């Protein structure tokens, strides 16, 4: 049973890497796999082609001087204290994820903040993967405010937004991770290791809810298979098309 009311699904689209199709497919996947009432929200610089049922807002500005590559830090704006008057619980989902099972369970606990534990052999690191994180809207304004006030130091201490985000939440004692099996990495968990990947088709791992496509492989490429700059070979995973629609 959900412990959260006024549920929002957040996503963010900017630039040309992903078009409106990705936003619409994400909405479709959530509709099929979430039985709780929800509002879909997309923060974007271009709402062309996005379905009417999805509420669109401009990506909030990050008011910092200098030449900091803002695109690396845009997700932090979702943690602003005043976010277009939105209230309730938000589950942020990256556009390049694939939902393969019911996600009601992402709303069944009352932890103040949950995120994926990052996919790394360095198990001592606290860093989360921000492809899927849940929080109460407006309750974590300290994350954004501290970033704006201290961005020069932060960019020296933290490589990217998810590393800083995890650190900031952990400093307040609010950090919790999703169960490991819920959010597997396509690259690390679904694809077999070299050289087995040459003949074994990627699989959906046991207990998976949301499959994360980080790095070079996205759902399009996963369906087709092939080689890439940072991976040797991936066999076609035709099953991705059954869920990513």
N, C-alpha and C positions, 0 to 999 in steps of 0.2 A: 504494500500500500504506500502511496506517495506521501512523503512528509513535506512536500513543497506545493505551494499554491502559485497561481499566476506564472506558469512556466513559459519561458521564452527559449527558442533555439536561435542562437546568434551565428552569423557567418560574416565573412568579409571578402569583398572582391575589388581589386584595383588593377589598373594596367590592362595588358592584353593577354597575359598567360592563360587565364581561364575566362571563358565567355559566360553569358547568361545561362547557357545550357547546364553548366555545373551547378549553379544556384538552384535552378528548377529541379534538377535531378536530386539534389540534396533534400529539397522540400518533399519530393515524392517519396524518397526513402524513409524520411522521418514519419510521414503520414502512414505508411504501411507498417512501421515498426514501433510506433509509440501510441499506446491506447489512451494516454492522458491528454486532456485538452491543452493546446499550446499555441503560441503566436510565433511565427517565423519572422526574423528580423535580419536584413542584410545591410551592412554598412558598406557603401560603395561610392566610387567616383563616376559611375555610369550605370543607371538602372534600365537602360534599353534592353528590352527582351525579357526582363524578369517578370514572372507571373504576378497578377494583381493581388493574389492572396498573401504575397510576401511584402511586409512593410519595409520600405527602403529609407535609409537616412544617410546623409553625407558622413564620410569618415571624419571624426572630430580632428581638428588641427592639433599638432603638437608644437607649442610655442617655445621653441628653443633657438638660440642664436648659433651661428657657425654652419658648418657643412656636414653635420651628422646625417648619415643616410637614413632618412625618416622611415623609408619603407621597411627597414628591418625592425622597427619598433611600433608599427601601427596598432598591433593587437593590444598594446597596453592601454589604448584609449577606451577599450571596453570596460576597464576598471575605474573609469572616472566616477567621481561622487555624483555628479549630475549628468546623466546621460539621456538627454531628450525627454526627461520626465518619466522614463521607464522604471517600473518597479517589479519586484518579484525575483524569481530564480532564473538564471541564464545558464544554458549548456552551450558552450562555444564549440563549433565543429568546423574543421578545415574543409575547404571545398573538395579536396582530392581524397576523401575517405569513402569507404563503401560499407554500408550497414547490412549485416548478414543475419541479424536476429533481433528479437524484441529488445528495446532499450529502456523499458519502464524502470529497470533496476538502477539506472543512473540517478533516479530521484527518490530512492527508498531509504536513504540515510540522511542524517542531519549534520554531517560534517560541514564546517564553514567553507571549505575549499578542497576540491579534488582535481587531480591532474594525472596524466600518464607518467609512470616512472620511465625516464628516458632509456632508450635501447642502447646500452653500452656495457662492455665487460667491466668497466670501472664502477663496480657496484657500490662503492663508498660515496660516490657523488650523489647529491640530492637532486640534481637537475631533472626537471620534468619535461615531457614533450607536450607542447601546447596545441596539438591537434585536437585534443578533447579535454576541456576543463570546465568545471561547474562552480558557480559562486552566486552569492546574493548580490543583485544589482545595487550599486551605490555604497556597499559596505566595505569595499577594499580600495577606497580612494587614495589611501596612503601609498599604494603601489605607483600610481600615475604621478601623484604630487611629488614624491621623493625623486622620481626619475627626472622630472622637469627641473627640479631645484639642484640636482647633482649629476646632470648628464655627463659632464666632462670626466668625472671620476668613474661613473658607472660604465661608460664605454671602454675604459681601460681595464676595469675589473671583470666585466662580463662580456662574453663573446657575442651574445645575441639576446633577443627579447625573452626567450623561454628560460634562459639561465638566470637572468635578472629577476624575472617574475617569480620563479621558484624560490630564489634566495629571499626576496622581499616578503613573501607570504610565510616562509619558514621562520624568518626573524620574529614574526608576530605569534608564532606557535600554531598557525592555522593549517599547515601543510598536511595533506593526506593524498594517498595514491589510489587509483582504481585497482581492483584485483587484476593481477598480471594477465590472466587469460582473456579478459574482456576486450582489450585493445591491442591485438597482436600487430606486429610490423609485417607487411607483405614481404619486404626485402629480407628480413632476418628470420621470420618465423614461418612464413608460408612457402617460401622458395627454399629448396634443399641446397646444401652447401656444394661447392664445386668439388669434384666433377659430376656429382649425382644430378645436379640441376640440368645437365644435358639431356637426360632421358626421363626424369621424373617431373610430372606436372605439379605446379604449385597447388597447395591444398588449403582448405579452411581448417584452422586448428581447433581443437576441442575447447568449447566454452567461449569461442569468439563472438563478439557482438558488433564491434566496429573495427574494420581492418584499415590500418594506417599506411598510406602510400607516401613515404617521405623520400627525399633524394630524387634521383632521376626517373624512377619508374612511377608513372601515374596510371590510373585505371585504363586509359586508352591503350597504353603500351603493354599493360599486363594482359589484356585480352588478345593482342596480336602476338606477343612474345618477341624475342629477338635479342640483339646485342645492344649495348650502350656504352657510353664513355666510361662510366664507373662500374659497370658490371659485365661479366663475361658472356653469359647467355641465360635467358629465361624462356622456358617453354610456354606456349600460349595457354593462358588460364581462361578458357571460354566461359567458365562458371561466373566470372566477374560480371559479365554482361547480364546474367540472370538477376543480379541484385542491384547493379548500378543502372537504374532506369527510373 
